[in-house]
Amino acid sequence: MVYKIDFAKKKSKSDEWYTPKSAVSHILSYLKPNSKILSPFDTKDSNFIKILNDAGHKVVYTHIKYGYDFFDLTKKQVAEYDYIISNPPYSKRNEILIKLYELEKPFAMLMNTNGLFDSSIRWNLFKSNNFCLIYLKGRVNYMKEYGLEEKSSPPFQSAYITNGLSNNQIEFSENTHK
């Protein structure tokens, strides 16, 4: 299926939010041991990098601020990785999900689930491909900067949108790795 997206149209100044450790740990039980993981929207300070490395995985981060553009990745470049895992910019979730399916690698993206099936692009993408939503118990308190633990509750539920991690279409995760 061919999707037409105007990349210049979708930009948001508020796309850089950081994931707390408690939200990262939900994905650990879905990964095979000692995996090689690409985290294309993360920096060295990311809790994804820290927790996944601490769990014995080898993680490579390629944030845009280091000159890496996720949309330039090819199947050949991601062939060595077992998974692609991150918390991507929500304003580009259509484009990101399309690209992830094109790359044909198992993935887990922590995303806002509000209106997840409202877009005809996402509707058709999910209808045509395998996916699993791993819903996290409670709301994720994302951080505007690392180390700044905010006690606010965002107005949306978060879930890992995944492919290749579960045979189910929906799972409910209670954090057991706190």
Phi, psi and omega per residue, in radians:
M1 nan 2.410 -3.135
V2 -1.778 2.309 3.134
Y3 -2.016 2.381 3.091
K4 -1.888 2.156 -3.120
I5 -2.347 2.366 3.062
D6 -1.596 1.692 -3.066
F7 -1.096 -0.555 -3.112
A8 -1.204 -0.425 -3.088
K9 -1.305 -0.513 -3.016
K10 -1.771 1.707 3.051
K11 -2.452 2.566 3.102
S12 -2.516 2.351 3.112
K13 -1.293 -0.322 -3.041
S14 -1.795 0.483 -3.102
D15 -1.453 -0.211 -3.066
E16 -1.705 1.566 3.064
W17 -2.160 2.537 -3.027
Y18 -1.858 2.571 -3.026
T19 -1.616 2.274 3.079
P20 -1.255 2.731 -3.124
K21 -0.962 -0.686 -3.085
S22 -1.053 -0.535 3.135
A23 -1.403 -0.523 -3.141
V24 -1.223 -0.706 -3.026
S25 -1.102 -0.357 3.118
H26 -1.039 -0.504 -3.019
I27 -1.508 -0.259 -3.029
L28 -0.974 -0.748 -3.059
S29 -1.227 -0.187 3.140
Y30 -1.608 -0.119 -3.035
L31 -1.790 2.471 3.051
K32 -1.290 2.608 -3.089
P33 -1.018 2.587 3.043
N34 0.960 0.704 -3.133
S35 -1.349 2.755 3.010
K36 -1.801 2.118 -2.981
I37 -2.137 2.365 3.006
L38 -1.753 2.249 3.075
S39 -2.071 1.561 -2.963
P40 -1.337 -0.124 -3.128
F41 -2.116 0.450 -3.026
D42 -2.173 2.750 3.055
T43 -1.939 3.110 3.134
K44 -1.088 -0.396 -3.124
D45 -1.485 -0.120 -3.058
S46 -1.077 2.431 3.045
N47 -1.162 -0.461 3.026
F48 -1.042 -0.825 -3.109
I49 -1.101 -0.854 -3.096
K50 -1.089 -0.892 -3.051
I51 -1.223 -0.755 -3.141
L52 -1.145 -0.715 3.065
N53 -1.097 -0.791 3.135
D54 -1.067 -0.484 3.140
A55 -1.458 0.046 3.070
G56 1.711 0.097 3.116
H57 -1.570 2.723 3.039
K58 -1.758 2.055 -3.035
V59 -2.045 2.320 3.074
V60 -1.990 2.225 3.125
Y61 -1.881 2.498 -3.074
T62 -2.501 1.128 -3.128
H63 -1.216 2.621 -3.140
I64 -1.016 -0.542 -3.132
K65 -1.191 -0.255 3.052
Y66 -1.661 0.099 3.090
G67 1.628 0.145 3.135
Y68 -1.743 2.244 3.103
D69 -1.921 1.991 -3.131
F70 -0.876 -0.664 -3.060
F71 -1.261 -0.190 3.072
D72 -1.575 -0.125 -3.117
L73 -1.118 2.542 3.100
T74 -2.044 2.858 3.077
K75 -0.997 -0.687 -3.135
K76 -1.091 -0.721 -3.120
Q77 -1.188 -0.522 -3.116
V78 -1.701 0.011 -3.076
A79 -1.008 -0.579 -3.078
E80 -1.365 -0.177 -3.088
Y81 -1.641 2.589 3.062
D82 -1.495 -0.584 -3.076
Y83 -2.552 2.766 2.944
I84 -2.091 2.078 -3.033
I85 -2.369 2.336 3.120
S86 -3.041 -3.120 2.963
N87 -2.050 1.692 -3.027
P88 -1.458 2.948 3.043
P89 -1.141 2.159 -3.077
Y90 -1.149 -0.514 -3.092
S91 -1.167 -0.231 -3.126
K92 -2.060 0.462 -3.027
R93 -1.143 -0.569 3.063
N94 -1.058 -0.909 -3.098
E95 -1.082 -0.708 -3.118
I96 -1.154 -0.810 3.141
L97 -1.119 -0.712 3.080
I98 -1.027 -0.842 -3.125
K99 -1.090 -0.733 3.135
L100 -1.051 -0.775 3.105
Y101 -1.155 -0.610 3.083
E102 -1.123 -0.611 -3.109
L103 -1.284 -0.313 3.065
E104 0.975 0.754 3.066
K105 -2.122 2.537 3.018
P106 -0.999 2.431 -3.117
F107 -2.491 2.808 3.024
A108 -2.516 2.008 3.119
M109 -2.069 2.138 3.108
L110 -1.397 2.042 -3.037
M111 -2.428 2.785 2.982
N112 -1.161 2.315 -3.111
T113 -1.699 -0.051 3.106
N114 -1.033 2.198 3.088
G115 1.154 0.374 -3.060
L116 -0.960 -0.656 -3.109
F117 -1.792 0.132 3.140
D118 -1.240 -0.615 -3.113
S119 -1.307 2.314 3.102
S120 -1.136 -0.513 3.092
I121 -1.115 -0.887 -3.128
R122 -1.174 -0.698 3.110
W123 -0.939 -0.906 -3.125
N124 -1.192 -0.627 3.119
L125 -1.108 -0.819 -3.136
F126 -1.247 -0.608 3.124
K127 -1.151 -0.549 -3.059
S128 -1.657 -0.152 -3.048
N129 -2.331 2.753 3.025
N130 -1.261 2.481 3.052
F131 -2.755 2.800 3.027
C132 -2.416 2.381 2.997
L133 -1.754 2.120 3.066
I134 -1.836 1.715 -3.113
Y135 -1.368 2.370 3.121
L136 -1.641 2.404 3.104
K137 -1.187 2.262 -3.116
G138 1.403 -3.138 3.135
R139 -1.767 2.538 3.133
V140 -1.452 2.195 3.087
N141 -1.604 1.504 3.136
Y142 -1.128 2.730 -3.094
M143 -1.980 2.502 3.069
K144 -1.398 -0.435 3.019
E145 -2.572 2.648 -3.107
Y146 -1.093 2.436 3.130
G147 1.532 -0.228 3.138
L148 -1.625 1.663 -3.138
E149 -1.416 1.936 3.141
E150 -1.639 2.471 -3.121
K151 -1.792 0.350 3.110
S152 -1.561 2.715 3.105
S153 -1.896 2.073 -3.127
P154 -1.130 2.749 -3.095
P155 -1.412 0.389 -3.121
F156 -2.554 2.733 3.046
Q157 -1.558 2.613 3.099
S158 -2.020 2.657 3.068
A159 -2.627 2.708 2.956
Y160 -1.445 2.144 2.995
I161 -1.601 2.051 -2.992
T162 -2.234 2.811 2.994
N163 -2.492 2.286 3.077
G164 1.458 0.171 3.136
L165 -1.923 -0.348 -3.115
S166 -2.666 2.642 3.069
N167 -1.518 -0.123 3.119
N168 -1.531 2.803 3.049
Q169 -1.613 -0.360 3.097
I170 -2.550 2.435 3.069
E171 -2.425 2.725 3.133
F172 -2.091 2.172 -3.029
S173 -1.993 2.152 2.983
E174 -1.800 2.313 -3.048
N175 -1.198 1.994 3.098
T176 -1.901 0.075 -3.073
H177 -1.974 0.526 -3.037
K178 -1.128 nan nan
